[in-house]
């Protein structure tokens, strides 16, 4: 049986002196050196008397040692629980308590605040800093650089990822070895990754995008990563000539396009640019292609499923779509109320089924039953449709649907028009309470630098293009839209800010 996830992502590189991590400070770690580090940490973990299947809650900065901790948890059969570095101690208390973590790993600066939380949970507390120092690595340094992986099956849990919790409490998505492996190996094939690839990696590794997509794909293909602590425009431009591929969120691409140093010459050796975690504006697609000659490949995934769809490597990459369902992934659009499949082109709830779909929410059987059907289809919460060529279009989250006077309004339809207006960089449309209509649409606009959009002219354009019930009752200009760490617009925050616009609190 072995340990499939470790064997097929990490163990296959044992003894290989080929580059794995090119670091910000100029150092390079080979696959073999990295595995030695992981084995030492695994030996340290085994000394903590943790049982396979127990959870390790990790809130640390991005570093080779942090990545080695992921490998070590895989090797020892522990469930890896990465947590956003921006969470406060009060927020972390919920994740630690809910997961029942028996080991908490954090930065030295956070240890004092987390110590009582860990103690109340009877969990061990260790530290790991951005520079690789800390109590965990001190313990690991004296350990042997070899560790026999604990036997696990593909059905055993490998990781917990908590949803962002924009409505209600965050839910712990339980991901198995098979969930992670099937997706990584499929993406290697679909995106043509090989051992010759060097991925420019500036994503955080507490999220599925940077860890279970970017990192696992490189591990599965045997390639290397330029492993940056975070997105820094100067670093990205300086190091891009050494890369062959890049994965990023839309913000990465808009910032690159905003710098005159980002040219076609700088990208001529690149093989592939991939975008995800939030929708990429059609305008950004077009500007990127004009500037570089490359067409960004956009895809669609979730915490609970990793990747579900992708625009093709060979073939048309359609702006405004997230491509086609990946091989082995079934996707259908259903009536949100009845669950019945809808015809081609009709907007409804997106549901997916496949080896990538998680096992359920930790200790939340009601939530699991509500969102994961008995036949294996996961109700994503995303509204969309499939066109005549099979491309999937996402029009928004189900909770973002606006029902005004009994009519359904999809924010994306209005946003596409607003984004296209002079002086508008981007937009977000939200529904706010209204005494007559229940709720009504409001448009939030971010202007282009140095521009002042003509709101009356913009409203006139919307009125020309859309039925009256879809017209925003008000347009508001903001310097920027609120986003989470992965670049997703936080419409729940906007709804909270403007909930009293047409009603008295």
Residue, then its C-alpha position, 0 to 999 in steps of 0.5 A: x500500500x505504501x503512502x501514495x501521496x508521499x511516494x508519488x509527489x515526494x519520494x520519486x525525487x529521492x537522491x535527485x540532485x536536480x534543482x527544486x527551489x530557487x530562493x529569493x536570496x540566490x540559494x538553490x535547494x535540490x530535490x534531495x536536499x529538500x527531502x532530507x529537510x522534510x525527513x528531519x522534520x518528520x523525525x521531529x514530528x514522530x517524537x511528539x507522539x502524534x498519531x496518524x490522522x491527527x491534525x497539525x495547524x500551521x500558521x507560518x510565513x512562506x519558506x522552504x521549511x514551511x513546505x518541508x513541514x507539509x511533506x513531513x506531515x504527508x510522510x508521517x500520516x498527519x493531516x496538514x492544516x494550513x492557515x492564512x497568515x493574516x488571521x488573528x489569535x481570536x480567529x485562529x482559536x476557532x480553527x484550532x478548536x474546531x479541527x482538534x489540532x494536536x500540534x500548532x506551528x506558528x511564528x515566534x511573534x505569534x507564540x505568546x498569543x497562541x500558547x493559551x489557546x493551544x494549552x486549552x486544546x491540549x495541543x503542543x506549540x512549536x515555532x517556525x519563522x520566515x527565515x527557517x529558525x524556530x523551535x521546530x527546526x531546532x529539534x529537526x536539525x539533530x535528526x536523521x535525514x531519512x524517515x520511513x513513510x507511514x503506510x496510508x491509503x488513497x482514501x486517508x485524509x491528507x489535509x484540511x482546508x477551511x473555507x473563507x467563511x464569508x457567510x457563517x462559520x468557516x467549514x473544514x473541507x476534508x481532502x484525501x490523498x486521492x483528491x490531491x493526487x488525482x488533481x495534480x497528476x491530471x493538471x500535469x497532463x493538461x498543462x504539459x508540465x515536465x521536469x524542464x519547467x521552472x514555475x515562478x511561484x509568488x503565491x501564498x502556500x496556505x491556500x489551495x492555489x499555491x500549495x495543492x495546485x502550483x506546488x503539487x504540479x511541480x512535484x508531480x512533474x519533477x520541475x523546479x520553482x522560483x520560490x518567492x516569499x510574496x508578490x513583489x513587482x521588481x522581483x517578478x520582472x527580474x526573475x521572469x527570464x529564468x522561468x518557463x511558467x507562472x501561476x497567479x491571481x488576476x492582481x498579479x497580471x494587472x500589476x505586471x501590465x501596469x509596468x512599462x518594463x513588462x514587455x514581449x521580450x521579457x516573456x518570449x521564453x515563457x511557455x504558459x501563464x495561468x490565472x485563477x482564484x478570482x475572475x480575470x477581466x476580459x480587458x486584462x486578457x486582451x491587454x496581456x495578449x497585445x503586450x506579450x503575444x501570450x494568451x492567459x489560461x484561466x481555470x476554475x477551482x474551489x477549496x473543496x475540489x481543487x481544479x474543476x475546469x480549465x481552458x485548453x492548452x492547445x485550442x481556444x482559450x476564451x476570455x470570460x470563461x473558465x474553459x472545459x471540465x477536466x477529464x474525469x470531472x463531471x459538471x452540470x448546471x441545475x435548477x437551484x431549487x429542484x436540482x434538475x439539470x438545465x438545458x445548454x445555455x441556461x444559468x443555474x447552479x454548477x455541480x461537479x463530481x469526480x476524484x477531486x471532490x472532497x469527502x465532506x466538512x469536518x464535524x458538520x454532517x448537516x452542511x455536508x448533506x446540504x452541499x454534497x449529494x449522495x450521488x457524489x455531486x458537489x453543489x458549488x454555490x457558483x452560478x453559471x452556464x455551459x455554452x454550445x461548445x462546452x465552455x463554462x461561464x461563471x456569473x457569480x456566487x449563488x449568494x450574490x444573486x440579486x432578486x429585485x421585485x421578484x426578478x433574478x439579476x446576475x451581477x456579472x451581466x451588469x459588471x461586464x457593461x460597467x467594466x467596459x465604460x470609459x474611465x472604469x478600471x473594474x466594478x462590483x455589483x451588489x444587492x442591497x435592501x430596498x423598501x419597495x423591491x426587496x433588494x436592488x442593484x448598486x454598482x461600485x466602480x473603481x476608476x482608472x488612475x487619474x480618471x473620473x468616470x461620468x456616472x450619468x453617461x455610464x448609467x445611460x449606457x446600462x439603460x440602453x443595454x439592459x432591461x429596466x429591472x437590472x439598472x443599478x439604482x446608484x453608482x458609487x466610486x471607491x479607490x479600490x474593491x475589498x479583496x481577500x488574500x487571493x484577490x477575490x472581491x469581498x461582496x459580503x463586506x460591500x453589502x454590509x457597508x451599503x445595507x442602509x443605503x435605501x432603508x433606515x437602520 
